[in-house]
Amino acid sequence: MCVKKLARFMGCLLALASGFPAWAQGVRSFSFDNGALLDPGLIWSYERALASVDIDGSVVPSHWPRYAQKTLLCGAPDVTTIAGTTNPVLGIHVFGVGVTADNTTPAWVIYNVTQGKLQLHVGSVNGSVYSYNVAGSASKGSTPDLLKESIDGNANEAWTPRSATICHGFAVVLCNVSTKNADGLWRLDRVGLAVCNLANLSGPKNLWWRRHAVSDRLGTANDSNYVYGAGWALSGWWVRERDGQAPTEFWIAATDYRSHPQKDGGMYYVMPVRRSGLTTSDWVADKVFELPGRFSRPGKNVTHAHAAGLCGYGVDGILVLGSRGDSLYNNCNYTWTIEHASEYRAGATAKPGSYEWYAGGTAWAGPKLVNGFVGDPTDPVQLRRPGNQWVGVAPGPTDRTFLVGLDEVHQPVAVTQDMSGNPDELDYRGVYGIARSGIVPTHTDGSAVPGRFLSLQMHSARPNATDTAYVAQLAPSQFDTEHVYNQRIIYSPDGENWGQMWAHRENEQTRPVIGAGKVWVGSAGQNTGLGVRSTPIPATKLVRPLSIEPGGTNLVSTYASWGDPAPGVTVVPVTLPDGQSGMPPARGPAFLFINAPTSNATAVSYLGSIVLAPGLPSSTTTMTFRLWVRNAPASEQGVAGSLSLRLRLRSTDMNGTFGSTRVSGYAPQFEIPCSGEWVPITLSTNVAAWGGQSTNPWVELLVSTGSVANPCAFHMVLESVTQGSTLMYPSDAGSAGAGEQTGIAFEPSQSGDVTAIVAAMEPWYSWGTFGVDLTERPLFSLVSQDGSRAAVVMADATNQRLTLKAWSDGDYQSHNLASIPNIYWMQGSPILCGVTYQASTATLRLRGSVGGNEIGAAQIVLPGLDTADRLVFGDPTGQVITPLYVFGGKIDSSVWSASSIDATLRSLDMVPKGTCRADFDRNGFVNGIDYDLFAEAYESGNSEADIDENGFVNAIDYDLFADAFDAGC
């Protein structure tokens, strides 16, 4: 049985070679969103022999499909390069984008390092350009100077721009400030803030940029090579009330970010800027105030101030959240609070040797340590409680929360809890993360740890509102192949749901910003000469796509054991029948951990470990673990803490005992609610990177609580251990099964012409360029009716390309292939492809975008495909399966032009309307835009407004849409 629409359609279990009724040909669509939607003329086939467990823990019978978690797909980028910006070698940066005082006209701050220009572009890039000469001169040691053309220029100072922001007609730039000492030598030893009221751009040039404040001397060495500040040290502007209105007051929260030659301490500071009305340009910046708690570790080179953010506190106060990092045993977060913002520098005095830089007073509370640890690096217990050393920071998706971009962890983006109560311990909830199969040694010298992701830059489109979009940087670490040339930008329409939108081919220092309906990024150098580029805010789809996996063997043993508990921790195997806590989602071994410290002094953060698999096949290189954790309520165990459980999960080698320094597959901190819900956790590890072992290694999972004492009792149930980097589906310990076979069948066209367009994604916990079990993987195949010919689209992760191959009579034709190069496969990467076959010339053309790369093309000649009737996800036989999330696609009995395919890949129009009627624009979100679009279609009688699909647009359709809109999705 097959139907056109069914919200939770569980599969038409028909053979692909079955007959077809005489359906009309033309464009036919299919989509998956926790169910299947297929137009007439399409037949979906799905097979899996074994029962399984879905992502939410529910049991899925055999031959029933599974769907992934809610996943955001972004359309292919359409990149524009700004004329005149492509020649720099040292770089050209888009520091900030905003609007002028009229709240409408866009404006940009662009710093051209090579040409020595800091420019304000107003109206449009390359529109009205106000260019300022900052090129270094011999008299100042060739150091760039922002104020060289200003009335505030100083022969004994040189101001080098490091980051900037624009708020409604007012620009602030954070600079390195070099000064000339008594013997005439220049040294970079402080930071300063320069300001520009954009209303002054119509006046004399020497009044554009003004010297506002300079810190006291920060460095002790006579060294002109120091670097202070970065794109994230002044990440943007902040408001206390995020009401969506144009602000009459905004704040700067920033750090000194000492980065070269030593990371020897740091400070955090704030500055308010005010004006009299919502559209006036009479902005006035107040004094800079340095928050209490400047720290110094001279000669240690291990820790410095990263970034800071600000939100409202109490009735009219302020809370500042700051990050300190780059040292495992000194990574931490602080808060500062003040009850009344107007008293932000009450009792303060100007710091000696500074200019308008104030410190002291008694109005501020803090710094309060709320995450992480500062202490003894030789203490093995404390080594297991590192803090979140986030760098990127932006206002969160709800008021008084923060979004942070994490540094060198698998969870690039996380969100804080509501900061209204200034918690004693700060929890982070991950909203975007990717698993990596890399070794992560725990260094005791505080040095950086390789093999992880960075999200150093994060920008909000509207910091003064909660209904805002975001962009952030996604960068592999400096030890990864693609570090320099294939950085990603990730996008979120709401701060909660994120997707990869653009591989802009630069390095981590290049700041993405969002404004004027586009995302902008500069060029950090590396001799690429890519210049300033932009791409429209992407089309998005938020759905639960079909999950396809190759299967395998579950290596979890029924006799898995526990070991190495910390002092005072009890670990026992348990049976969890129905009734006590509900049947656990997984059916593997279960354990109970109990930690009941008598005081903070006796509390431990490390709890213990579980041996997941007593032995591994000799060919094992990568392994993937999946387990479920449940915080047992106090009513069951009597020791549950007042806080929800915080866990860190890590896998180690066979000698990974308490205090081990060989840790791989480091995972972020997970939040386990105290309500008794089961939480799934997945972790990958690279067994090959563990080093020599005398026997097959046992795999242990280490668990630690948060950074303060946390009495707890929790259950842990093991679901699966998989050989390889793919999360396989059999849930019973020791079970094995073949891959999930699926495909779309259609009637061959009379001409033989066909176009197939597919939207898919690499699973979050799966393969990629950096997996260690790399092979060419078939994504999907266009197969002839007799099964003798096929065109196969392959993921070639080893050679970083998307390949189009001919398949004939059971073999790939090695001479008949073409590829799209420069594609770094990464977990969570969107895969958007269009394949067109022109029967008269036997020409097969591929157009594709992977991971946010620009659309590329490939072409081969393949006679005999003029009776194609199947789109198979896998190889042409359906036997070799590549793990995929499939969103949907289109099949058409005609040849599409390249421009039509490209437009479809950018707009995501290959994914038709989902199961939610109220989501009229089909982007995964229900809001006022959907209602307005429906109303326009209804009033014009457009068939899109035919909600009940009876061929008529009338009041019944209006009522159905209104009911769906009220219900949401």
N, C-alpha and C positions, 0 to 999 in steps of 0.2 A: 504494500500500500504506500502510495506517495501522495502528498498534499502540497498545495501551493504555499500555504502559510500555517504554521503551528508554532506557538511561542516556545514550547519545550519539546520540539520534534526530536525524537531519539534515534532516528536513522531509518532510512528506507533500505532494508536489507535485501537488495536486488543484485544479481550478478551484473557486472558491467557489460557483458556480452549479450544481454537480453534484448528482445525486440523493442521497437518503438512505435507508438501510435503516430498518426500523421499530424503532428503539431506544427504550427506555423513557425517558420524560421525568422531570424532577426536577432535583435539584442535581447539576451536573456541573462538575468542576474541571479546570483546566489549570495547569501550572507549567513554568518553565524554569530549569534549573541545569546549564549546560554540556550541555544536552540538553532534550528535551521529554517531559512526562508529560501524557497526556490521558485523561480518563474516556471510556467508551463514549458515543456520542452527539455527540461533538465531532470536527471535522475541522480540522486546522491546515493552512493554505496558506502557502507561502513562495516568493518569486521574487526573483532578482537575476541579471541577464544576464551579469555579468562575474565573473571570479575575483577574489579579494581576499586580504588578509593579516589574520590574526586579531590580537588584542591581544598574544598571546605570540609573534608573528612567523611562525606557521605559515601555509602557503598554504591558502586556503579556496576550493575550486572554485566555479564558477558554480552558482547555485541552492542552495547550501549556506549555512545561517545561521552567524552569528558570535556569540560570547558575550563579554560584558565581563569585566573582572577581577573577582575576588571582591569583592562589594559588600554592605555592611550596610544593610538596610532597617529603619527603625523604625516602629512603629505610631503611629496618630493619638493625640494627647494627650487626656487627660480631666482638665481643669483644675478645681481647687478653690480658691476664694478664702477666706482665713482671715478670719473675722468680726472686725470692729473694726479692720482694718488699711488700709482703702481711702481714707482721707481725707488722707494727708500730701501736701504739695506739694514739700517739700524732700527727701522720701524716707524709706523704711523698708527697712532692709537686713537680710538673713539673713547675719550674719557667719560663723556656723559651726554645725555640727551634729555630734553625737557621742553617746556613751553615758556614763552615770554610772559610779561605781566598781564597780558590780555587773556591768559589761560587757554589760548587757542593756537597761536603761531608757534611752530616748532623751532627749536634751537639746539645746536650741537657744540660741544667743545672737542676739538680735534688737535692732537699734538703730533706734529711731524718732526720726529727726532732728527732725521737725516738732514732736512732742510732748515732746521732750527726755527720752526714757526709754531706758535700756539694760536689757533684760529677759532673764532666764534662764527658759526654759520647760522644764519637766521632766515626762516621761511622755507628754505630747502638747502640741501647740501649743494654747494657750488652756486647758490643763489647770492644773497648778500653775505659776503665773506669779509670778516674783520680780522686781518692777519697781523700778528705781533711778532717782532723779531726777537728770538731768544737765543740765537746762535752764540756759542762761546767766543770769547775774545782772549787774546794773548795777555792782556792786562789782568784777567781774572783766571789765569791758569786754564784757559779754554773751557771753562765751566759754563754751561748754559745759564742764562739769567732772564727770568720772566720780566723783571722790573727794569731792564736796561733802557726801555723807551718811556718809562713812567716818571712822573714827577717825584715818586718815592725812590727812584734808583739811588743806589748807594755804592760808592767806589770800593767799600770794604765788604760787600755782600754780593753773593751770586745765588739766585733762586732757580732751582731746577725743578720743573713740574713732575709730579709723580702720580697724581690722581686728581679727579675733579668731579663736580656735580653741578647740576642746574636745577633750581627750584623757582618756577614761576617768575622768571626774569632776573634771577640773581645767581651768579656763579661763584663757586668757591674752589680754589685750587690748593691742594697740599703739596708743599715743595720741600726738597732738600735745601738747606741753606748753608752755603760755604762762606767762611769768613777768613780774613787775612790776619795772621797773628803778628806779634811784635817784630819778628825777624823777616816779615814780608812774604812768608809762605802761606799758601791757601790750604785750608783743611775743611772738610765737611763735618760739622759738629753739632748741628741743630736742625729743627724742623720749623716751618713757618706756614701761615695761611695768607694767601692773597685773595682778594675779592674783586668782583666786577658787577656793578649794576648795569644790566643790559640797556637801560634807558640812556646811559652815558655814551653809548656807541655812536650816537649822532653828534657828539661833541669832540673836543680835542683828544687826540690819541693818547697823550700823556696822562689822561684821567681815566682811561679804561681800567687798567689793572692797578690796584692800590695795595700797598703793604699794610696788612692788618695786625698780625701778631707773629712774634718769633720766640721760640723757647729759649731757655738757658742752654749752656753747652752740655751735650749729651755724651759725646765720646771723649776719651782721655788721651787717645793717640793722635799725634800729628800726622794724620793720614788723609789725603785728599780723596781716597778711594772708598770711603764709607758710603753706604747707601741707606737712606732712611725712607720709609714710606713705600707703598705699592698700590696697585689698583684697588686692593681690598682694605687698605689702611684707612681710607676715606671712601666708604662703600656707597654712600648716597646721603640723602637728606631724610630727616625723621620728623614726625609730628606726634603730639601727645594724644590728639583726638582724631581718629581715622573716620571722619564723617563724610568723606567724599567731597567736601567743599574745598575750594581754593584756599590755601592757608594764609593767615596774616602773621603766623609765626611758624618757623621751622627751626630744627636743631641739627647741628653737626656733632656726631659722635665718632671719634677717630683715635688712632694710635700712632706711635712713632715708628713701629715696625723696623727695628734695627736688623739689617740682614747681611751686611758685609763691612769689614771682613769677619766680624764676630756677632753672634746672637747673644749679647751679654746683658740683657735686661729690657725694660720697657716701661711705658706709661700710657695712660688713657686720659682723654680730655673731651670736653663738650664746649659748644658755643651756640647761643641762640641768635637768630636773625628775625627782625620784626618789621612790619609795615602797617600803615594806618587803615587800609581798605583792601577788599578782595581783588580789585583790578588795578590798584595803584602800583607805581614802581618806586616808591620812596623807601626802599628797603634800607635798614640800618643794622649792621652786625654789632653785637655786643662783645664784651671781653671774652677771651678764652679762659676756661677754668680747668686746671689739671686735677683729676680725681685723686683721692688719697690712695697710696699704695704703689708708688713708683718702686720698681724692684731692680736689682742689679746683681749679676753673677759674673763679675769680671774674669776674663780668661777661661770661662767654662764653655762658651760657645754652644750652649745647649738649650737656651730658652729665651723667648722674646714675646712681646705683645703682638697678637695677630690682628684682631679687628674688634669692633664694638658696635652695638646697636642700642636703640633707645625706645621706650614706650611710656605711656602714661602710667601713673602710680597713685592710688588713692583718689582723692577728689581733684587735686590740682598739682600733683607731684610728678616725679620722674623716676623711672627705673632704668639703669644702664646695665647691659649684659656684655661682659668682655671675655675674650678668649686668650689664653696663654698657651704656647705650645712649642713643638719640635724637640721634645724630650719625653721619653716614655714615663719617666718618674717625676716629671713636673708639668705634665699636660693637665690643665684645669680651666675652670670657668669661674668668674667672679660676678657678683652683682653689687651695685651701689644704688641707694635710694635717697630721695629727698622729699619731704612732705609737701613743700611749696616750691614750685619751679622758679618763682620770682626771687627766691633766696639762694639761687644756685651758687653764688659766690659771696654769700654773707660772711663777713669777717675775714675774707681772703686778702692777701697782699701780693703785689707783683714779685715774681721770682727774681732774685739778683741776676744780672747779666742777661735778662730777657727784655722783650718789648711787648707790653700789654698781655703778659702771660701770668695768670694769677693761680695761686694755690693756697691751701690752708683753710682756716675757718672750722666751724663745728656743725654745719648744717647737714652734711652728708653722712649717712650710715654706710659702712663698708670700707674696704672690700670684704665681702662675705664669700667664702669658698662654697660653691654649690654643686660642683662636679669635678671629679678627678682627685688628684693628690699632689702635694708638694712635700718632699721629704727625702729619706735615705734611699739612694739607689741600690744599696746592697741588701735591702730587705726583700726576700723573695716573695713575701706576702704582698707587699705594695706593688711589686712588679706586675701583679695580676689585677691591678685596679687602675689602669690608665684612664685619663679623662678624654673628652672629646675636644680635639684641638682644631675646631672649625676655623675657617678663614672667611669664606663668603658668608654674608649675612644680609637679610632683608626682612621687612615686616612680614609676619606670618599670615596665613589665610584667614585667621580670626583675630579680633582685637586682642592686643597684649600677648601675642605669641610671636615667636621669631622663626623664620626659616634659616637654616644654616647649611653651608656647603662644606662638607667635611674634608679633611686633609689626610690622605694616605690610609683610607679605610674603604671597605667594600660598600658602604652605605653613603653615597655621595651627597644625598640631600635628606635632612631630617627636620622635624618641627618640634619646638619646645611645648611644654604645657602652658596653660594660662599663667602669666607671671603676676597677676594681680596681688596674690598673697606673698610674693617673694619667698618661694619655697627654700627650705634648708637643703634639700637635695633636688637637683634638676634632672628631670627625665627627658629623654629624646625619643620621639617616635619616628622611625624611618618612613619616608614617603617615596624614596627612589633608591634602589640598590641593585648591584650586580655581583654575582659570585665569580670569584677568580680561583683558578687552580694553581696557585703559586705558593712557593715556600716563603714563609714570613718569619725570619729569625727574631727572637726577642733580644735585642742588643742591650747590654747593661751599661754601655758608655753613653747612652742618650742619643746616638746618631739616628738619622732618618731610616725608615724601614722601606725596602723596595717592594715592587710588585703589586701596588694597590692603586686605587683611583683617587684623583683629586677633583675637587669642585671648588676652586679658589675664587671664582667670580660669580656673583649672583645679583640680579637686578630686577626690581619691581617696576611695572609700568606706571602704577599709581600708588606711591607709598602712603598717600593720604586717604586711601580707601581699602576696604577688605575685598571688594569685588574686582580683583586685579589679576593680570597675567604676569608671568615671570619667565625669565631666561637665566640659565646658569651654564657654567663651563663644565664639561666632563672630560677629564684628561687622564690618560694612563700615566703612571709614574715615570720618572726620568730614566728608568732602566728598561722601559718597554720600547719595542721597535717603533711604534707609531707615535711616540711622545712628541716628536718635533713636527711631524707632517700631517697628522690626521686627528686633530682635536675635534671634539663634538660639542655642539650646543644642544642642551635639552630645554624643553619648553613645557610650560604648564599654564592652562587657562584659568586655574583656580588655586594653585599652590598645593593641591592634594594629589592630583593626577599628572604624571610627567611622562614625556616621551622624547626620544631622540629626533631632532628636527634638521640638523645641518652638520655635516662634516666640513668644517671651514679650512682645514689643512694648515693650521698654525699651531703655535705652542701655548702653554698654559698661561702665559703672561698677558694674552690678548683678551681684553674685556668685552663680552657681549652686552649690548644695551638694547632696550626695547622702547620704541617711541615712533610717533608719526605713522602708525600702522605697519611698521617693519622692525626687523631685528638687524642690528648693525654690529660689525666687527672690523677691527683694523688688522694690521699686519705687524707682527712683533719682530720681523727680521728674518733670520735664517737664510738670507739671500733669496727668499722666494719672490719678493716683489709683488705680492698679491694685492696690496693696497687696501683701501677701505671698500668694503662690500656690504650689500644689504640683501635681504630676502623678505618677502611679505610674511606676516604672521601666518603660520601654517594652518591649513585645514586639519581638523582632528576628528577622530572617532573614538569613543569610549565604550567598549563592549567587553563581553566575555567570549573571546574567540575559541574556536574548536582547537583542542589540544591533540597533537599527534606525536606518538613516541614509538621508538623501535622495539621496546620490550627488552627482555634480558632475564637475568637470574637475580633473585633477591638473596644477597649473601648474609642477611641477618640470620643468626642462629637462634634456635629456640632455647639454647642454654647459654645465651649471652650473660656475662657476669659483670659485677661492679668491682672497683678496686681503688686503692689510694685515696681514701677519704681524708679530709682535713681533721685535725683534732676537734672532738666535740660534735662531729657530723656523723649521723647515722644513715646508712644506705641499705635498704633491704629490697629483695624482689617481692613483688606482690601480684595478686590476681584482682582485677577490677571487674566484677560482674555487673550486670544490670542492677540498678537500684541504688548502689552506693554513690557513684558519681556519674552514672550513665556509661554505656559501653564506650571505651575509648575509640577514636576513629581508626587507629592502627590496630592490627591484630598480632603484633610482635610482643616480645618480652616487655614487662612493665616493672618500674622501680619506684620506690618512695624515698625521697631525700628529706631529712629532718635536720634543721640547724636551729639550735636554741641557745644562743650566747647569753651569758649571765650579765654582760655589760659590754659597752663599746670597747673596753680594753681587751676583752677576750674574743671579740668578734673577728672572724676571718672572712676574707672575700672569696678565696678558693674553697670549693666545697668537695669536689671529688670527680670521679670519672666513671665512664661505662665502657667496657670492652664490647664494641659493636660486632666485630667479626673475629673469631679466634684464629682464622687463617685465610689467606687470600690466594687466588690463583697466581701462579708465577709470572704471568704476563701482565699483571695489573700495573697500570701507570697512574691513572686518575681514578678517584673514587668520589661518589656523591652519597651523602647521608641524608635521610629524612626522618624526623622524629616529631613527637607531639609532647607538649608540656602543659601541665595544668597546675595552677596555684591552688592548693587545697585550702578551702575556707577554714577559719578558726573553729567552726562548729564541728569539723571532722577531726582535726589534729590538735587543736588547742595551742599551737605555737605560731600561727601565721602572724606576720607583722602587720602594722597599721598601714604600711605602704604596699603598693602592688610589687610583685616580684620583678626584679631586673636580672637578666641573665646575660652572660657572655659565653658563647659556645666556641670551642676551638678543638681542632684535632691535632694529635701529636704522634710522634713515632713510638715504637714499642718501649723506649726508655723514657717516655714522657712523664716522669714522676714529678712530684711536688717540687717546683722551682726549676723545671726544665727550661732550657733556652732554645729548644728546637720545636718551633710551633709552625704549623702550616694551615692554610685555609682560615685565617683569622676572620671572624664574623663580627658584625656590629652588636651593640647591646640591644636586646629585645625586651619589650615591655610585656609582661604577663599579667593580665588584670587579676585582681583578687576576688573576682566573682565566680571563679570555678570553671571558666571557659577553657576549652582546649585550643592551643595555639600551635600551628604547624611551623616548623623551622627546617630549612634546607641548608646544607653546608657541603662545599666541595674541598678536596685536598689533592695535592699532587704527590702521590706515593713515591714516584721516581726521584723526587727532589729531597727525600728524607736522607739520602746517603746510604752507604753500605750497611746491610743488615745480615746477620748470620743466619736468620731464618725469615720466613715470611712475616712481616710486621703485624702485630696486633694494632687495631685502631682504637684509640681512646678519645673520648669526648670530655673536655674539661668544662666545668660550669663554675661561674663566679657571680656573686651578687654585685650590687652597686657599690658606691664609694664610701658608704657608711654602714654601720651595723644594720642588718635586716633579718630578724628572725623569720624563718619561713619553713613551710612544708610543701613539697610539690611532687607531683607524679610525672614521670617521664616514660613514654611508651615508644619503642623503636618500631619504625615502619619499614624502612628499607635501607640497605647498603648496596650500591650499584657499582659494578666494575665499569669505569668510564665516566665521562663528564655529562652524561645524559641521565636525567631523573626517570627511571623506568617505572612501569606501572604495577607489576604484581605485588600484592600487599602481604601475602602469607610468607612467613619465613621459609626460605629454601625453594619457593615456587619459581617457575620459569615459563616464559611465553614468547610468542612471535610478535612482530610489530603490528601496530594498528593500521590496517589497510583502508584507504579511503580515496574516493575520486568522484568526479562529476561526468556523467555520460550525456551526450547530446546527439541529435540527428545530424548526419553529415549534410553539408550544403550541396546543392546541385552543381555549383561551379567548382567546388573543392576549396574555395577561399574560406579562411577562418581567422578570427582574431580572438585571442584569449588574454584576459587581463586579470591579474591576481594580486591581492593584498595579503601579506603574511608578515610574520615576525619570528626572529629567533627567540626561543624560550629564555626566560630569565636565568634558569639554572640549566645551562646546556653548553653547547660547543661554541667555538669562536676562533679567531686568529690565534689566541693565546692558549688554546687547549693543547694538551700534549698528545692527544689521540687523533691527529688531523688526517683526514683523507678527503678526496673529493666527495661531496655529498649531493645526491640528486634532490632538488627542491620539488620540481614537478615536471611531468612529461605530457606532451601532446601526442597521442597515439593514434595510428591509423586503424581503420575498422577491422582489418584482418590481423592486426597485432604484429605485422612484420616490420613496420617502420615507425619511428618516433623521433621527435625533437625533445631534447632533455635540457633543462636549465639547471646548471650545477653550481654549487657553492664551492669554490676552490680557495679554501682558507690558507693553504700552504703558500700559494703564489699570489694571494690578495687580489682575487678577481672573481667576476661573475662570468660563467662560461656557458655558451650555447653549443651543444653537441648533437651530432647525428647518430642515431642508433638503428641498426639494420640486422634483422634475423638473429637477435640475441647478442650482438656485439656492438661496441662503440666504434665508430669510424675515426681513427686517430687523425686522419688527414682532413676531416671535415668538421672543423670547429672554429669558433671565434669567441672573443672574450671582451669584457669591459674591465680595464685594469684599475689599479689603485683603490681597491676596496678592502678595508680592514674590517673583518667580521667581528662583531662584538655582541655579547648577549643583550637582548632587548632591541636589536637593530631592526628597523622596518625594512621589509623586502617588498618592493613595488615593481612589478614587471608587466610588460605587454609583449606578447608574441603574435606576429602577423604572418600568415602563410598565403602567398599568392600562387595559386595552382598553375596559372599559365606560364610562369617562369620558374616554378619550383623554388622560389626564393623565400627563405625564412628570415625574418628580421626580429631582433630582440631590442627592446628599449627598457632600461631598468635603472632603479635608484635603490641603493642599499645603505642603511645606516645614516641616511641624511646626505649622501653624496649627490651631486648634480646628476641629472639623467644622462646615461651613456648609451651607446648603441653597438650592436654586433650583428653580423649577417652571415648565413651559409646557404648553400644550395642543397636541397633535399628532395629529389624526385620520389614520387610514390606516396606522398603524404596527403594526396588530394581526397582521401576519404576519412580524414581524422574525425573521430567520434568520441574521444575520451580525454579528459584532463585528469591525470593520475598524480597524486601527491606522493612522490617517491620515484623509483625507477620505472621503466615502462611496464614491468611485470607486476608492480605493486609489492614486491618482496623486500627491496632495500629501502628502508624508511629513514628519512631525516627528521629529527624532531622539529616541529613547527607549531606556531600558533597561526591558524588560518582565519582571516576576517571575512573574506568574500571575494567576489570577482564578477566578470562578465564574459559571456561567450557570444560571438556574433558571426554570422555567415557572410561576412564581407571583409575587405581589406581596409584597415584604418590607416589614415595618414599619421606620420610621426607627430605632427602638431596635435592631433586629436588624442593620441595616446598620452603625450606629455601632459596635456591639460587635464586628462583623467587622473593621471598619477599625482598631479599637484592638488587637485580638488578632492581626491578620494571618492570620486563619483562611481568607482567600481564597487563600492560597498553601499548597497541600497538601504532604504529605510529599514530601521531595526524593529524590534518587537514593541517599542514604546511609542504609542501614537502621539504623545505630547511632544516628543522630540522631533519637531517638524523639519528643522534643518539638518537632522541626522548627524549631529556632531557629538552625541553622547551626553548633552546637557539640556536641561529644561529650564528656560527662563523667558523673560518678556519678549526676546527676539523671536522665539518660536510662535508666540501668540500673535505678534504683529504680522509675521510672514503668513500664518494661516489666514488671518483676517483679510489680507490682501488677495490671497488666492481664492478665498470664499467669495469675496465681493466681485471678483472678475469671472467667477464660474470655472476657474482652472480645475482640471481633473485631479490635481494634487490635493485638493480639499475634499475629495470624495473618500471620506474616512471609512465608510462601510463598504466601499468598493462595489456599489450596485449600479454604477454608471450614471448616477445623478448627484448633483451638488445641491443640497437643501438644508433645511433647519435641523434635520436629524443629524447630519454630519457636524453641524455647529455644536449641537448638544453633546455629541460623542466626544468631540475634541475638548470642549470645556470640561467635561467630566475627567478625561484623561489628564488634562493640564492640572486640575486641582489635585489629582492623585499623585502626580509626579511619576518618576520611573523607579 
